[in-house]
């Protein structure tokens, strides 16, 4: 028996292995995944337990603060993050989206600097989606991704350099139940990272960039330390110099906002900066402080980037990144062009322009768009106001953000029945799409993903929990929430084709909006609905 055969002897692949999947899940790649699991899964689970302990403290009213034990790191001028890697010097506009073949081609053909290929919030983690996504990126990196769908051909453009590719794996909290090692499901983070890195790292370097990643849902610098150790082992395993990998961390949890410098420090040889994951950040504020009546937020539409706690988050992120020499990336423009209403479209695009202008003036080095048509707006703003490749020289030394600033929930706005119904529509619409294996869903000319659905259900939970009174004078309680939920589910289902999943979505949603049960993530709550484990496949 070969060494690889011995390593994979206790590995089971419980999803179908067609020719495409077999190419990605080769014996060698499978052995690498098994090594990652055996090396790091115990620590991953310990860190998830630390999250639970932290949540119990927050539930008792203990508020987060900057860590005393890492004060020396924050105050030391002696360290910096890694210099920008090839292909990551200028990141003015980044497009994000799932890894289906059509999206991959369209994103790489867009007039942007980078493409974040997403295995996380804009992808529903069916086995086919995850494995085919790896195949599509493998093919795109080798420029063999062209295909024909009906009469339409999808081909990579050849008239200019393609955007730099960055892959986003799923978060530490998720598992890939179709791949088990020693009888235990592998971390979805390690599965996504491992397959992409193993197959593509050397090819990416050969063609002038490198293995680059977005790292989501982190809650502490210890979780960043785990990623750094994963990076080091992975590079050693394939004889790649340490420091070749780059990771951009999404600061999308309120607790991580208090550890930004420590997160960069832990990843300093591999850091390519931080990103403002705005919708997940709002979700995190509601989730982490859901038991605290002082953190009840108004309608989602009132929680803009200029309210105190969001503005403080942006200012601190930009200052922190530039102090340490790494990129500070802006957030998502989720708008979709409104083709049949010029007035409404002009208004929406003006909003995108204003948001991108706010970002570049704050010192961001780039921004996100969800649709190729928005790239021209983002490019115009950043090319005009950031004529340099980045703004790493803008140190924002005048900024002084305190713990109270990050926790300042003072803002105008109320809770309205219209806001509740909008949240229900977004939550149900997204969950219905997700239950059909679709991870990003267009709703009211916005491309909604898991983050905005999480905000929607968490706000409803919070309003019920604390008996919030609407602007119309109605107390939000279980009966009221369930009534509105049924009305919205019935309406959406009646307008959708037969066989839709709105009522199934409503069944799950019903337990999440009454101020009682609260799932850690919608994606883990629904995971078993879109996955089925079969017999072990033969490698």
ROTITOR-648161 format. One line per 8 residues: number of its first residue (from 1); for each residue x, y, z of C-alpha. Coordinates in steps of 0.2 Angstrom, whole numbers, plus 5000, padded with zeros to 4 digits. Each point is the difference from the previous one (the first is absolute). Layout:
BEGIN
NUM> X:Y:Z  ...;
//
This chain:
BEGIN
1> 5000:5000:5000  5007:5017:4995  5001:5014:5013  4986:5010:4991  4989:4984:5001  5004:4998:5018  4995:5019:5004  4984:4999:4991;
9> 4995:4983:5007  4988:5007:5012  4993:5014:4989  4982:4998:4993  4993:5010:4986  4981:5000:5001  4996:5010:4985  4999:4994:4982;
17> 5017:4999:4991  4998:5004:4981  5014:5003:4989  5001:5018:5005  4999:4997:5018  5013:4986:4999  5012:5012:4992  4999:5012:5015;
25> 4999:4986:5013  5015:4990:4994  5009:4989:5013  5014:5013:5002  4988:5014:5003  4990:4989:5012  5015:4996:5010  5004:5018:5002;
33> 4983:5004:5006  5001:4986:5013  5017:5007:5006  4992:5017:5002  4985:4992:5010  5011:4990:5011  5012:5014:5004  4987:5014:5003;
41> 4983:4994:5003  5002:4998:5019  5005:5018:5002  4986:5006:4989  4988:4992:5011  5008:5007:5016  4999:5018:4992  4981:4997:4996;
49> 4998:4995:5018  5008:5017:5005  4987:5009:4990  4987:4992:5010  5008:5005:5016  5002:5018:4994  4981:5000:4995  4995:4995:5017;
57> 5010:5015:5007  4992:5011:4988  4983:4993:5005  5003:5006:5018  5004:5017:4994  5019:5000:4999  5005:5012:4986  5015:4997:4989;
65> 5015:5011:5001  5018:5001:4993  5010:4986:5008  5013:5004:5014  5010:4985:4996  5004:5005:4983  5002:5019:5003  5019:4998:4996;
73> 4996:4994:4983  4989:5015:4996  5012:5012:5007  5016:4993:4992  5006:5010:4985  5012:4986:4996  4989:4988:4989  4991:5002:4983;
81> 4990:4989:4989  5007:4992:4984  5002:5011:4985  4987:4999:4987  5002:4984:4990  5000:4999:4981  4983:5004:4993  4994:5008:5017;
89> 5009:5017:4999  4984:5008:4992  4984:4993:5006  4989:5016:4995  4985:4990:4995  4996:4981:5005  4986:4990:4994  4993:4987:5010;
97> 4988:4985:4997  4998:4981:5000  5011:4988:4991  4988:4993:4986  5008:4999:4983  4990:5015:4993  5004:5011:5015  5018:4996:4999;
105> 5001:5005:4981  4990:5016:5002  5009:5005:5016  5017:4997:4992  4994:5010:4984  4995:5015:5011  5009:5016:5000  5007:4998:5018;
113> 5016:4996:5008  4996:4985:5010  4986:4986:5001  4996:4993:5017  4994:4982:4995  4988:4996:5015  4997:4983:5007  4992:5009:5015;
121> 4985:5012:5002  4995:5001:4981  5001:4981:4998  4988:4987:5007  5012:4986:5005  4993:4985:4991  5013:4987:4995  4998:5004:4982;
129> 5002:5019:5003  5016:4997:5010  5008:4988:4989  4995:5007:4984  5006:5017:5006  5017:4993:5003  5000:4993:4982  4995:5016:4993;
137> 5014:5010:5009  5012:4986:4995  4995:5002:4982  5000:5020:5001  5017:5001:5007  5006:4989:4985  4989:5010:4987  4990:4985:4996;
145> 4983:5006:5007  4991:5005:4984  4984:4991:4997  4984:5001:4990  4982:5001:5008  4987:4998:4987  5004:5012:4986  5011:5011:5011;
153> 5018:4998:5002  5010:5006:5015  5018:5003:4997  5014:5009:5010  5005:5016:4992  5018:5001:4992  5001:5018:4998  5008:5004:5017;
161> 5006:4993:5016  4987:4991:5010  4996:5005:5018  5009:4992:5014  4991:4985:5007  4997:5000:5019  4990:4985:5008  4989:5001:5015;
169> 4998:4984:5010  4986:4996:5012  5001:5006:5018  5008:4990:5014  4982:4996:5007  4995:4989:4985  5005:4982:4995  4999:4991:4984;
177> 4991:4984:5004  5003:4991:4984  5019:4999:5004  5004:4991:5017  5017:4996:5007  5001:4986:5014  4981:5001:5001  4999:5019:5002;
185> 4994:5013:4988  5014:5011:4994  4999:5019:5003  4992:5009:4985  5014:5013:5001  5014:4987:4998  4990:4991:4986  4998:5016:4990;
193> 5018:5007:5003  5008:4983:4998  4994:4995:4983  5002:5017:4993  5018:5002:5007  5006:4982:4996  4995:5001:4982  5003:5018:4995;
201> 5013:5008:5011  5015:4996:4989  4991:5004:4984  4994:5017:5007  5018:5005:5005  5006:4994:4982  4988:5012:4992  5004:5015:5010;
209> 4989:5000:5016  4998:4988:5014  4988:4990:5011  4990:5014:5008  4985:4998:5012  4986:5010:5009  4998:4994:5017  4982:5002:5007;
217> 4991:5000:5017  5015:5000:5011  4997:5006:5018  5017:5001:5008  5018:5001:4996  5002:4982:5006  4990:4995:4985  5011:5010:4989;
225> 5015:4991:5008  4992:4983:4995  4999:5006:4982  5018:5006:5000  5006:4982:5006  4989:4992:4987  5009:5012:4987  5017:4995:5006;
233> 4997:4981:5000  4992:5001:4983  5014:5010:4992  5013:4988:5008  4991:4985:4994  5001:5005:4981  5017:5008:5002  4994:5018:4998;
241> 5009:5014:5009  4991:5006:5015  4992:5017:4998  4993:4996:4982  4982:4998:5006  4991:5015:5003  4984:5002:5011  4988:5014:5001;
249> 4990:4999:5016  4982:5006:5000  4996:5010:5016  4982:4995:5000  4998:4996:5019  4999:5014:5014  5012:4990:5011  5013:4999:4986;
257> 4999:5019:4998  5009:5001:5017  5014:4989:4994  5004:5007:4983  5018:5003:5003  5003:4983:5008  4992:4992:4986  5012:5008:4987;
265> 5014:4996:5012  4996:4982:5001  4999:4999:4981  5014:5013:4997  5010:4990:4988  4985:4995:4990  4988:5015:5003  4993:5010:4985;
273> 4989:5011:5011  4983:5001:5007  4982:5002:4993  4985:5009:5006  4987:4986:4999  4986:5012:5004  4984:4989:5000  5008:4986:5010;
281> 5007:5013:5012  4982:5007:5003  4994:4982:5002  5014:4997:5013  4995:5015:5010  4982:4994:5001  5005:4982:5003  5014:5003:5013;
289> 4989:5012:5010  4983:4992:4997  4996:4999:5019  5005:5018:5003  4986:5012:4998  5012:5014:4997  5005:4993:4983  4983:5000:4992;
297> 5002:5007:4983  4986:5009:4989  4995:4994:4982  5014:4993:4990  4999:5015:4988  5004:5012:5014  5017:4991:5005  5011:5008:4987;
305> 5019:5002:4999  4999:5017:5008  4992:4995:5016  5012:5002:5015  5005:4982:5003  5002:4996:4981  5010:5016:4997  5012:4996:5014;
313> 5002:4982:4993  5005:5007:4983  5012:5014:5007  5009:4987:5012  5002:4987:4986  5008:5013:4988  5011:5007:5013  5005:4983:5006;
321> 5004:4993:4983  5010:5014:4994  5010:5001:5017  5006:4982:4996  5002:5002:4981  4986:4990:4994  4984:5003:4989  4984:5006:5008;
329> 4986:4994:4988  4983:5008:5000  4983:4991:5000  4987:4993:4988  4989:5010:4987  4986:4987:4998  4989:5010:4988  4995:4992:4984;
337> 4996:5011:4985  4981:5004:4998  4998:4998:4981  4982:5006:4998  4999:5015:5011  5014:5013:4996  4995:5012:5014  5001:4986:5013;
345> 5016:4994:4993  5008:5017:4999  4995:5002:5019  5008:4983:5004  5016:5003:4991  5002:5017:5008  4999:4991:5016  5014:4989:4995;
353> 5010:5015:4995  4998:5009:5016  5004:4984:5010  5016:4997:4990  5005:5018:5002  4998:4999:5019  5011:4985:5000  5014:5007:4989;
361> 5000:5016:5011  5001:4990:5016  5016:4992:4993  4995:4984:4993  5011:4992:4987  4986:4991:4991  4982:4995:5000  4988:4986:4996;
369> 4987:4999:4987  4987:4985:4997  4996:5004:4982  5012:5003:4985  4989:5016:4995  5005:5008:5017  5019:4999:4996  5000:5015:4989;
377> 4993:5011:5015  5012:4993:5012  5015:5002:4988  4994:5018:4996  5000:5005:5019  5016:4991:5004  5010:5005:4985  4995:5018:5003;
385> 5003:5001:5018  5014:4987:5002  5011:5003:4985  5014:4989:5009  4999:4981:5000  4994:5001:5018  5000:5012:5015  5011:4991:5012;
393> 5009:5017:5003  4984:5007:5007  5003:4996:5019  4984:5008:5007  5010:5005:5016  4987:5012:5005  4988:4986:5003  4997:4995:5018;
401> 4987:4986:5002  4995:4994:5018  4991:4984:5005  4985:5011:5004  5000:5007:4982  5000:4982:4993  4985:4996:5011  4990:5017:4998;
409> 4983:4995:4994  4993:5017:5000  4991:5003:4983  4984:5007:4993  4987:4988:4994  4985:4990:5006  4994:4982:4997  4985:5000:4988;
417> 4988:4986:4993  5007:5004:4983  5018:4996:5007  4994:4984:5007  4992:4994:4984  5015:5005:4990  5011:4990:5012  4988:4985:4998;
425> 5000:5001:4981  5019:5001:5000  5002:4986:5012  4987:4989:4992  5006:5004:4982  5018:4996:5005  4996:4984:5009  4989:4994:4986;
433> 5014:5002:4988  5012:4992:5011  4989:4985:5003  5001:4998:4981  5019:5001:5000  5001:5018:4995  5012:5011:5011  4996:5018:4994;
441> 4983:5005:4996  4994:5016:4991  4986:5008:5011  4994:5018:4996  5015:5004:4989  5012:4995:5013  5011:4984:5000  4997:4993:5017;
449> 5011:4987:5008  5001:4991:5016  5005:5016:5010  4985:5010:4996  4989:4986:5004  5008:4998:5016  4997:5018:5004  4982:4998:4996;
457> 4996:4985:5011  5011:5007:5014  4991:5017:5001  4983:4991:5000  5007:4989:5015  5006:5015:5009  4984:5010:4998  4990:4986:5006;
465> 5012:4996:5015  4999:5018:5006  4982:5004:4996  5004:5014:4988  4986:5012:4996  4998:5005:4982  4998:5017:4994  4982:4995:4997;
473> 4998:4996:5018  4999:4981:4999  5011:4990:5012  5010:4987:4991  4997:4983:5008  4999:4982:4995  4982:5001:4994  5003:5015:4989;
481> 5016:4994:4993  4992:4983:4996  4985:5009:4992  5011:5011:4989  5011:4985:4995  4985:4989:4994  4994:5015:4990  5016:5003:4991;
489> 5004:4981:4997  4982:4998:4993  5002:5015:4989  5018:4995:4994  4994:4982:4997  4985:5005:4990  5010:5010:4988  5014:4987:4997;
497> 4999:4985:4989  4993:4984:5008  5013:4990:5010  5007:5015:5008  5008:4998:5017  4992:5016:5008  4990:4991:5013  5015:4988:5004;
505> 5010:5016:5003  4986:5007:5011  5001:4985:5011  5018:5003:5003  4998:5018:5002  4985:4998:5012  5012:4994:5013  5013:5014:4998;
513> 4989:5016:5001  4990:4998:5016  5014:5005:5013  5002:4982:5005  5011:4987:4991  5015:5008:4991  5011:4990:4988  5018:5005:4999;
521> 4999:5002:4981  4986:4997:4988  5012:4990:4989  5003:4987:5013  4982:5000:5004  4995:4996:4982  5015:4989:4995  4992:4983:5002;
529> 4986:5006:4989  5011:5002:4985  5013:4986:5003  4998:4981:4999  5013:4988:5005  5002:4984:4989  5011:4985:5001  5019:5002:5000;
537> 5007:5003:4983  5015:4990:4994  5016:5011:4997;
//
